[in-house]
């Protein structure tokens, strides 16, 4: 079935995608990869960033890694929301050669935003350093317009390689980090009517996903710093402040004419540079380790689609415990864009599982159009 094929195709490890007329289907913040750990704690991570995801948050956080080394061989992350499951199940029973059936199907799901995402990010990580290739794709499918039903589709596919390095100064009070990645991106931002599905236009667009006019490649750089005040205050809860600038981009000529750091006439989904200010603390209670983080994302408001401060505030906490047999067990809570989040992680040495439930704001301001999601990461590594 055509719509089933379309929905599943956005979950493949595509190197490029397709972009059409410019329109906003969602006003979600642009991103490439996000840590499931971070999402469980409200996506507040910039004064922590102590894992392989540091190049996508604050590379200075690599200095906070305590494990000697880690190799993620088979790490897979999948994410869906409730509307995706319902839309996909109903789509399997629709005759997509019948205009009336397709229109009724879209009409039935008006206002349901189906979200799905998938990523694969193997890596080698040790204190102060990480490197690894990545592939990720995600899509939002939103049926709308009761008079003439249509499905708005916003999708992004990324592939690339990321690396990060951090160094400490002043008796490890100050950590500075630099990350770089070569990233190819394709994107889709278009609406399809019932007639478009029946005629095969949506299916044809999938065949043209490699069109050079709608894909681009860039070198992207991230810089960051974390300053720990312990040496000055002589306290045991590790107060610190972090700062990072992400997605400093240089367009390459490898393929395509689209600059992935800017929104163009094709409607591509850009990765604008933005700065984040973060505050953290790590109180120690017996054998338990904790982290409490407050992030103010995009303090310069470079994200053009809105100016709302509510979407830029994230707060979270993580509680870690070392137990027999289990390397560590983590519990996480937080608030992301004003919505509660919760998550957990279990590390069994070779296998690690991380889960988070969070809500993303798709509207122009916090509280306008929430979308609740489940994300699961399963990693086999050493």
Phi and psi in degrees as a GROMACS rama.xvg file:
@    title "Ramachandran Plot"
@    xaxis  label "Phi"
@    yaxis  label "Psi"
@TYPE xy
-64.8797  -46.3514  UNK-2
-68.9989  -32.7562  UNK-3
-63.5592  -42.2313  UNK-4
-61.0707  -42.8641  UNK-5
-63.4832  -46.8582  UNK-6
-62.1716  -43.356  UNK-7
-71.9001  -31.0451  UNK-8
-62.3897  -32.0553  UNK-9
-69.498  -12.565  UNK-10
-93.9317  -4.0886  UNK-11
-76.3048  162.827  UNK-12
-80.1934  70.4788  UNK-13
-80.9718  140.476  UNK-14
-82.8447  -30.2424  UNK-15
-142.287  165.734  UNK-16
-137.939  -161.795  UNK-17
-125.14  140.713  UNK-18
-127.367  141.354  UNK-19
-126.453  -147.822  UNK-20
-58.3925  145.366  UNK-21
-73.844  127.366  UNK-22
-165.998  154.735  UNK-23
-98.4731  116.008  UNK-24
-92.3029  -38.8454  UNK-25
-136.562  159.651  UNK-26
-113.52  40.5479  UNK-27
-71.5995  144.899  UNK-28
-62.3371  137.9  UNK-29
-70.8435  140.153  UNK-30
-157.835  165.381  UNK-31
-109.864  -64.0895  UNK-32
-129.393  142.669  UNK-33
-128.93  143.783  UNK-34
-76.6297  132.211  UNK-35
-65.5881  -36.8882  UNK-36
-55.5202  -49.1888  UNK-37
-63.0271  -42.3043  UNK-38
-64.01  -33.5985  UNK-39
-64.0222  -29.1469  UNK-40
-107.804  42.5371  UNK-41
76.0689  10.6579  UNK-42
61.9177  23.3438  UNK-43
-90.2431  107.713  UNK-44
-147.116  -6.36951  UNK-45
-74.19  -19.7863  UNK-46
-98.0709  13.3552  UNK-47
-127.023  -77.8788  UNK-48
45.4086  44.1909  UNK-49
-100.829  44.539  UNK-50
-151.92  -169.117  UNK-51
-64.9277  -15.2017  UNK-52
-81.9227  1.06756  UNK-53
-53.6995  -38.1907  UNK-54
-62.0806  -16.1618  UNK-55
-103.077  -1.19333  UNK-56
-124.505  -91.7633  UNK-57
-132.379  106.7  UNK-58
-62.0176  -19.5537  UNK-59
-63.3911  -22.5002  UNK-60
-65.5298  -16.6148  UNK-61
-60.5317  -24.9558  UNK-62
-70.3161  -16.1567  UNK-63
-89.8954  -4.22634  UNK-64
-68.7293  131.372  UNK-65
-103.068  -24.703  UNK-66
-70.9847  141.621  UNK-67
-63.1584  -42.1757  UNK-68
-164.201  161.753  UNK-69
-150.764  136.272  UNK-70
-123.251  110.798  UNK-71
-90.0985  110.634  UNK-72
-90.1323  -46.1488  UNK-73
-131.927  80.4211  UNK-74
-103.476  119.004  UNK-75
-124.426  133.108  UNK-76
-123.353  131.897  UNK-77
-132.116  145.984  UNK-78
-144.532  134.501  UNK-79
-144.474  167.263  UNK-80
-122.337  174.691  UNK-81
-61.7781  -39.4779  UNK-82
-64.9992  -32.9607  UNK-83
-63.1449  -46.2905  UNK-84
-59.693  -44.295  UNK-85
-67.9516  -41.4503  UNK-86
-64.7717  -43.6629  UNK-87
-66.1775  -43.683  UNK-88
-61.7152  -42.4115  UNK-89
-69.5779  -33.6625  UNK-90
-64.1948  -28.3623  UNK-91
-66.9361  -17.0828  UNK-92
-105.145  12.2101  UNK-93
-103.372  136.131  UNK-94
-85.4187  105.908  UNK-95
-83.7129  13.1496  UNK-96
-101.121  -0.843054  UNK-97
-112.416  112.156  UNK-98
-59.6015  -39.7186  UNK-99
-65.7493  -43.5235  UNK-100
-63.0084  -41.9044  UNK-101
-65.5935  -43.9446  UNK-102
-62.1828  -41.3358  UNK-103
-64.5433  -39.6433  UNK-104
-61.8808  -46.7657  UNK-105
-64.8377  -39.6407  UNK-106
-60.7423  -40.2336  UNK-107
-64.581  -27.7976  UNK-108
-109.554  21.4864  UNK-109
-54.9776  128.487  UNK-110
86.7794  -7.66343  UNK-111
-85.7877  118.051  UNK-112
-96.7186  106.453  UNK-113
-86.2631  121.914  UNK-114
-120.608  139.447  UNK-115
-149.149  149.353  UNK-116
-151.511  154.486  UNK-117
-151.749  141.24  UNK-118
-149.789  158.436  UNK-119
-140.432  119.45  UNK-120
-142.644  76.559  UNK-121
-72.4924  149.494  UNK-122
-163.133  160.826  UNK-123
-115.411  128.297  UNK-124
-136.413  137.521  UNK-125
-145.136  177.732  UNK-126
-56.9869  126.058  UNK-127
78.8379  1.41585  UNK-128
-154.287  144.698  UNK-129
-152.894  150.824  UNK-130
-154.835  144.12  UNK-131
177.591  151.704  UNK-132
-81.4688  160.195  UNK-133
-146.825  153.973  UNK-134
-142.544  132.992  UNK-135
-150.109  146.284  UNK-136
-146.493  152.518  UNK-137
-155.802  157.344  UNK-138
-153.991  148.496  UNK-139
-120.366  128.981  UNK-140
-118.559  117.348  UNK-141
-126.021  98.8704  UNK-142
-64.9216  138.574  UNK-143
-157.507  177.367  UNK-144
67.9434  85.8751  UNK-145
-59.4667  -28.8936  UNK-146
-71.7636  -49.9933  UNK-147
-129.724  88.2368  UNK-148
-56.5391  139.659  UNK-149
-146.705  160.577  UNK-150
-113.988  114.458  UNK-151
-83.8739  127.915  UNK-152
-120.58  125.158  UNK-153
-121.305  117.579  UNK-154
-141.173  152.411  UNK-155
-139.751  139.519  UNK-156
-130.206  131.601  UNK-157
-129.614  144.636  UNK-158
-140.729  152.136  UNK-159
171.959  -165.905  UNK-160
-138.421  137.608  UNK-161
-125.015  145.432  UNK-162
-144.862  148.021  UNK-163
-144.212  151.069  UNK-164
-142.146  141.496  UNK-165
-131.061  153.567  UNK-166
-142.637  145.178  UNK-167
-108.47  154.079  UNK-168
-138.02  166.209  UNK-169
52.8335  57.5647  UNK-170
56.6721  40.5225  UNK-171
67.5763  16.5049  UNK-172
-74.1298  -34.8484  UNK-173
-114.208  128.319  UNK-174
-117.949  130.548  UNK-175
-116.916  141.098  UNK-176
-137.35  151.578  UNK-177
-136.275  133.546  UNK-178
-127.639  149.415  UNK-179
-139.492  146.181  UNK-180
-148.046  143.204  UNK-181
-98.8422  119.651  UNK-182
-135.001  129.54  UNK-183
-103.061  138.212  UNK-184
-136.993  138.525  UNK-185
-127.083  154.838  UNK-186
-149.799  157.955  UNK-187
-130.617  134.562  UNK-188
-149.227  85.8341  UNK-189
-150.833  158.069  UNK-190
-113.661  141.655  UNK-191
-123.135  129.87  UNK-192
-84.9407  173.301  UNK-193
-58.4716  -39.5996  UNK-194
-63.0926  -33.3259  UNK-195
-65.4721  -36.4186  UNK-196
-71.1814  -42.7555  UNK-197
-64.5888  -39.9236  UNK-198
-73.8415  -16.008  UNK-199
90.649  9.09567  UNK-200
-61.1277  -43.0694  UNK-201
-63.0974  -39.5708  UNK-202
-66.9849  -38.3783  UNK-203
-63.6109  -36.5278  UNK-204
-60.0797  -36.3704  UNK-205
-63.6542  -35.3505  UNK-206
-68.2116  -21.1874  UNK-207
-103.598  19.2545  UNK-208
-62.1383  -22.5714  UNK-209
-91.5042  10.2161  UNK-210
-58.3678  124.896  UNK-211
-63.0677  -27.5296  UNK-212
-66.523  -13.7913  UNK-213
-121.674  18.7048  UNK-214
-138.898  154.4  UNK-215
-153.077  166.321  UNK-216
-132.782  145.495  UNK-217
-149.569  152.493  UNK-218
-86.7846  128.705  UNK-219
-121.011  138.97  UNK-220
-123.364  146.009  UNK-221
-130.491  135.899  UNK-222
-123.573  149.891  UNK-223
-158.386  164.376  UNK-224
-146.572  145.801  UNK-225
-134.435  127.232  UNK-226
-115.273  125.011  UNK-227
-100.129  126.184  UNK-228
-90.7729  5.10678  UNK-229
-55.3321  -44.0887  UNK-230
-65.97  -24.4824  UNK-231
-87.4427  -39.0451  UNK-232
-96.5115  -15.4166  UNK-233
54.5868  52.525  UNK-234
-124.311  166.63  UNK-235
-110.888  24.0209  UNK-236
-120.848  13.4576  UNK-237
50.6387  60.7455  UNK-238
-69.6825  141.868  UNK-239
-156.679  162.622  UNK-240
-130.039  140.682  UNK-241
-125.395  152.819  UNK-242
-147.037  136.605  UNK-243
-145.753  148.21  UNK-244
-121.136  121.424  UNK-245
-111.058  155.566  UNK-246
63.0093  42.2212  UNK-247
-76.2392  110.439  UNK-248
-110.282  145.754  UNK-249
-129.213  114.829  UNK-250
-66.9084  139.809  UNK-251
-106.622  170.176  UNK-252
-108.091  21.6843  UNK-253
-62.6455  -46.4457  UNK-254
-163.36  151.754  UNK-255
78.0362  162.262  UNK-256
-111.347  1.7793  UNK-257
-87.5918  130.923  UNK-258
-87.8126  111.928  UNK-259
-75.24  -4.01668  UNK-260
-93.2609  -1.31503  UNK-261
-138.951  152.245  UNK-262
-84.6963  124.959  UNK-263
-109.543  -175.262  UNK-264
-66.4509  -20.8646  UNK-265
-75.7681  -9.58665  UNK-266
81.8893  19.9811  UNK-267
-63.6751  154.503  UNK-268
-88.9357  109.972  UNK-269
-83.916  168.019  UNK-270
-119.32  81.826  UNK-271
-70.7859  150.05  UNK-272
-69.1895  140.507  UNK-273
-149.895  155.357  UNK-274
-113.218  143.391  UNK-275
-128.53  133.841  UNK-276
-108.14  133.549  UNK-277
-136.993  144.915  UNK-278
-126.913  135.957  UNK-279
-142.172  162.728  UNK-280
-153.888  150.808  UNK-281
-132.71  77.1889  UNK-282
-62.8302  142.456  UNK-283
-109.259  126.913  UNK-284
-127.597  103.434  UNK-285
52.5546  -125.345  UNK-286
-87.195  0.767237  UNK-287
-91.0664  140.032  UNK-288
-114.172  140.21  UNK-289
-131.584  156.54  UNK-290
-138.948  133.265  UNK-291
-125.944  125.217  UNK-292
-130.692  141.763  UNK-293
-125.555  123.133  UNK-294
-115.283  139.189  UNK-295
-116.461  104.929  UNK-296
-88.6184  143.483  UNK-297
53.4684  58.3275  UNK-298
-64.322  -21.5564  UNK-299
-92.8028  -1.15196  UNK-300
55.2641  51.0416  UNK-301
-78.0903  -19.0617  UNK-302
-71.8637  111.577  UNK-303
-75.318  -20.5565  UNK-304
-72.3949  -17.608  UNK-305
-157.31  167.029  UNK-306
-125.389  22.3576  UNK-307
-83.6849  127.004  UNK-308
-72.8719  -28.2986  UNK-309
-60.1706  -33.3245  UNK-310
-75.5813  -11.0817  UNK-311
-101.537  -1.71089  UNK-312
-105.027  124.833  UNK-313
-128.522  137.477  UNK-314
-133.752  136.792  UNK-315
-157.719  166.228  UNK-316
-145.529  147.807  UNK-317
-132.853  136.416  UNK-318
-118.257  123.563  UNK-319
-114.228  139.128  UNK-320
-135.68  132.46  UNK-321
-93.2392  125.056  UNK-322
-128.014  160.895  UNK-323
-59.6182  141.406  UNK-324
73.7238  -46.8052  UNK-325
-86.8333  128.033  UNK-326
-61.963  -48.0765  UNK-327
-161.681  154.107  UNK-328
-124.148  126.472  UNK-329
-120.55  141.019  UNK-330
-123.364  139.27  UNK-331
-136.265  142.936  UNK-332
-142.371  162.834  UNK-333
176.361  -173.704  UNK-334
-131.972  122.454  UNK-335
-114.272  112.723  UNK-336
57.7536  31.5833  UNK-337
92.9034  -4.42155  UNK-338
-108.679  141.467  UNK-339
-69.3373  148.746  UNK-340
-131.165  158.743  UNK-341
-151.949  148.236  UNK-342
-162.846  169.672  UNK-343
-151.244  161.754  UNK-344
-142.599  141.672  UNK-345
-130.081  124.088  UNK-346
-112.472  113.739  UNK-347
-107.239  38.6056  UNK-348
72.5048  -74.8259  UNK-349
-82.6269  -33.4806  UNK-350
-114.401  134.583  UNK-351
-130.167  137.347  UNK-352
-125.377  129.501  UNK-353
-129.162  137.97  UNK-354
-135.025  146.313  UNK-355
-147.237  143.287  UNK-356
-115.025  124.427  UNK-357
-148.476  169.58  UNK-358
-125.143  130.702  UNK-359
-105.073  137.677  UNK-360
-85.6752  119.073  UNK-361
-95.7857  -11.387  UNK-362
-88.5402  -172.099  UNK-363
-82.7764  -13.1827  UNK-364
-149.364  156.433  UNK-365
-60.2327  129.702  UNK-366
97.7219  -4.2731  UNK-367
-83.7753  -49.7092  UNK-368
-145.599  75.8997  UNK-369
-74.5132  145.239  UNK-370
-132.882  108.822  UNK-371
-86.4228  136.14  UNK-372
-135.277  155.393  UNK-373
-116.366  133.074  UNK-374
-132.922  134.679  UNK-375
-131.108  133.497  UNK-376
-122.8  123.737  UNK-377
-116.707  123.951  UNK-378
-125.876  131.239  UNK-379
-110.66  121.76  UNK-380
-163.033  -169.047  UNK-381
